[in-house]
Structures are given as structure tokens and as C-alpha cells.
Amino acid sequence: MSYSDKVVDHYENPRNVGSMDNDSGEVGTGLVGAPACGDVMRLQIKVGENGIIEDAKFKTFGCGSAIASSSLVTEWVKGKTLDEASNIKNTDIAEELALPPVKIHCSVLAEDAIKAAISDYKTKHGAAGDSEAS
Amino acid sequence: MGVNTQENPVYLDYQATTPTDPRVVEAMMPYFTQKFGNPHSRNHAYGWDAEEAVEDARKQVADLIGANPKEIIFTSGATESNNLAIKGVAQFYKGKRNHIITCVTEHKCVLDTCRHLEQDGFEVTYLPVKENGLIDLEELKAAMTDNTVLVSIMGVNNEIGVIQPLKEIGALCRENKTFFHTDCAQAVGKIPLDVEEMNIDLMSISGHKIYGPMGIGALFVRRRPRVRLVAQINGGGQERGMRSGTLAPALCVGLGTACEIAKNEMAEENERMRELQMHMWNRFKEELPEVYLNGDLEQRVSTNLNVSFAFVEGEGLMMGIKDLAVSSGSACTSASLEPSYVLRALGVEEELAHTSLRLGIGRFTTKEEVDYATDRIIKEVQRLREMSPLFEMAQQGIDLKSIQWAEH
């Protein structure tokens, strides 16, 4: 299988590999996929008080397209509001990386990872707000 | 050793195919040009020369497996041989016996042939394998009945290189008056084979897996006690009526020469390759945590390693080692996302099956190449593990099985 230059670039020079403190209230973590399926993505976002994503980190178990998709979305979500980030579509990712049809699921997984990270942040944030109020 | 690049990678995929040995090519050449005759032409020297070459080749093939030349049928390759053996025997004895036993880790062409026969009313038992990839002889014995016409068990598995107990299987079959077919595409020239000692009735052989040309194979069909089969290709009645079609003398000579070289050099070659194999495996074990060998280490050909590098997906790994030509047990490259059915049959969990590489060592593999490949794989596994959430979680002591994964 031949990979697009962009996939190769992200695979060889992945952006924003790493971990954030999952216990921090500023951090939302999305863990999607399954080892048995050959793809697991973990995307973490750090959200500022203004509701803008300040930083993003990923780690991915998967093929080159899965690594590239998650690397790409860490770049894309930074500087966006949660609403803006949740509008990132798998088709945008697939188009940017020129993924072949057999690799579309990698972009779907990356979209799921963004949504999961946002949802985790919102859950935490909501819970933190409640405890402050009580 | 030349420079290893993506265009000219180190070849470590000897189970997929082998380069044709230059000595084989040399022996074949005259049969394309000066000695171009049809071996079935009985009226002139061109035909006689070609026929003589074909018969010499038949003897070379027979000699490697302890057979009589009259028991060797040339075919287009092991897939055709497997089809002819299984369908041919099943169809000939249909009505008398209609049960076939094979094994879940057989090559697709055996399994698909058996599936086809099931549709024709035959009953097929697919034996499981143990964790080491070998069948359980007791289970084979228990599966055999008076109705069992054929047992088809491969000599050496193409993915994991394990050697099935052919002699023991042969003895059980003979006792039950059941024919024993073995797909030896990966076994011929790698391990000593003797159709008499092993009670083998039919054996499939491939040219291009043993440094011979592609497009030729053979089927051994025992004469005493006689095995009869229904031809699958009808025509001029060549190959004792079992396989019509004009033989290709150049290809026959190529297969014969490859068999002769294998016979003469197998022992020495095995010793050299075993050293390379163990060197590579020992380095993986010593330099990386969490590496697992798939398939038995002892009952294994010297030419194969199948290793799972936990927490690193196989296709992702292959992308990082494009200067190596290897194959992965992860099927992400194909349309299906299922990992190797062979590894699954061993009980290798799907997550580990996705992390496997098949590394094939062969006649032209050097120590330098093995060390280069080992260095590259270790470095890439380390890089990708740093990027793997599963590796991080495992290091933190999180049991990956305790997590509710959303299977997609």
C-alpha cells in the first residue's frame, strides 16, 4: 500500500505525542478504538478558562494512517473552542491526508476521539461546577 | 550487502516466495531456446530431448522425498496439487467414503477446496491446533471413522513455520486405511521427507518456495497401495491421465534442479539458517520486553520467525521498516480488519495477533542482513511503543483487559 506524503510526514514526525494529567480539571481525555481491532487512539485536550483548547496530545496504537489521523487532529483542535473542535468531520481528515477507502475508519476514529475528549472534559467540568456550587 | 532502501529492501519474506537459484536458471535456459521441443512429440529429436529432460527432473523430484519417479505428477503449483489431491481422491471414492479431515491452520487453498467439497455433500472435520500450532494426534484419531477417505494435514505452516508430526499422522492413516495427503509447499527442501517412512499417499510440492521457478509444482501420488483420483483437467491424457496439458520442460527442469540442490545442501543450509534464526530471536528477547514467538520453537523450520511485538500494530510497524521486505499477521492492509486466522487458531489474542511480523530467512540471507533488520525492527518498535497508549497503560500497571473497549 502506498501512503500519501502527508501520512508519511505525520507518521515519521508525529506532532504532539505525549500525555497530560488525566486528573486535572483542565484536561479532557478521549480513548477510542480497541486493541482487538488493531486501533486505539488516545487524544487529550487542555482547555483554558476562555473555553479554548490550548494544547492537545495523542498516543495511538495502529497503522500509519491511524497515527497520522490522530497527529493531524492535535494540530487542528488547538486554538479552537469546544464547539468548533466538535465540528471537525472525519471527511475533512480523510481528505487532508488523502486516505484510501480502506483507511477511512482511521479518520472516523480520530473524529470519535475528539468527541470523546470533549465529552470527558464537559463531564468533568460539569461535575466540578456542581461541587463548587454545593 | 548493498544499500537497503525502500526500492531495494532486505528480503525477509522467504515464505511468500524465494528467488530462483542462479544454478536453476542456468539449467533451465537451453529448454527455452535450443531444446525447445514438445516433450510429448514422439517423432523427432526435439521431442526426445525434452522428454528426457522432463523424466530426469521427475527423478530429481522423486529422489528428494523417497518416491518413485512414476509417482510424480507435474502441475502448475501447490495450489493445483492440493486441489487435484483433495478433490481427485474425494470424487473418486465418493459413495464409498465421504469424510475428510483437515486442520484449521491449513493454507487457504486446502480450506477452500474442502469448503467446496462440503457443498458437494462431503463431510469435513476441521481439527483445531494446540497453542504451539500442532495438531493433537488423539483428536485426529478420535475424528477418524470408517467413512474417512482422506486426511489432509500440511507439513510446515506458511505463517508460523511449525512442523506437523507427519510420521505419526501417516501411521494413524495407514491403520485406518485412510489416504494421507500433505501440503508440503513449505516443507520440501526444508526438512527431510520420506514418503515411505511417513506413510504419505499424496504430497503437494511447489517450485517457487524452494528456489525453483514460479508456475510449476508437483503432486506425489502413491502407486502401492494405489491411490486413484479423478483428473481435474481433461485433455490429452498426459501425466498418466491425471493432469492433461503439455508439460513445460524448462519449468520441470527448474523444479528438478531445485530439488537436487535442496537434497545436497539442505543439512548444511539448515544449520546456517538455524543460527541466524536463533540469533535474531535471542536479540529480540534480550533487547525488547514483551515479545512473543508464535508457534513452537523446537518443532519449527529454520527459515521462519513469527513474532508479536506487543503494543505495536503490525502494519504501523511495517511502515517504519520499509527497507525490509516482511509480512504481517495484522490484516489491516486487506479489506477485512480480521487478523491472521492462523494466529487466532493458536489462541493468540486478537490484540497480539495485530502486532505480529513474519520474518523469513533463506538461502541468500546474510548475517549482516539479519543484524541490520534486527536493529531496524528494535529501533522502530521502541519508537512506536513511545507513541502507544497501550504500552503506557501497561507500564502503569493497568490491566488492558479490564477496560471496556468500544469494538468497531
Interface residues (C-beta under 8 A of the other chain):
Chain A: M1 Y3 Y11 P14 V17 S19 L31 V32 G33 A34 P35 A36 C37 G38 D39 V40 M41 R42 K59 T60 F61 G62 C63 G64 A66 I67 V102 H105 V108 L109
Chain B: F311 V312 E313 G314 E315 G316 M319 G320 S330 C332 T333 S334 A335 L337 P339 E349 E350 E351 H354 E386 M387 S388 P389 L390 F391 E392 L400 I403 W405 A406 E407 H408
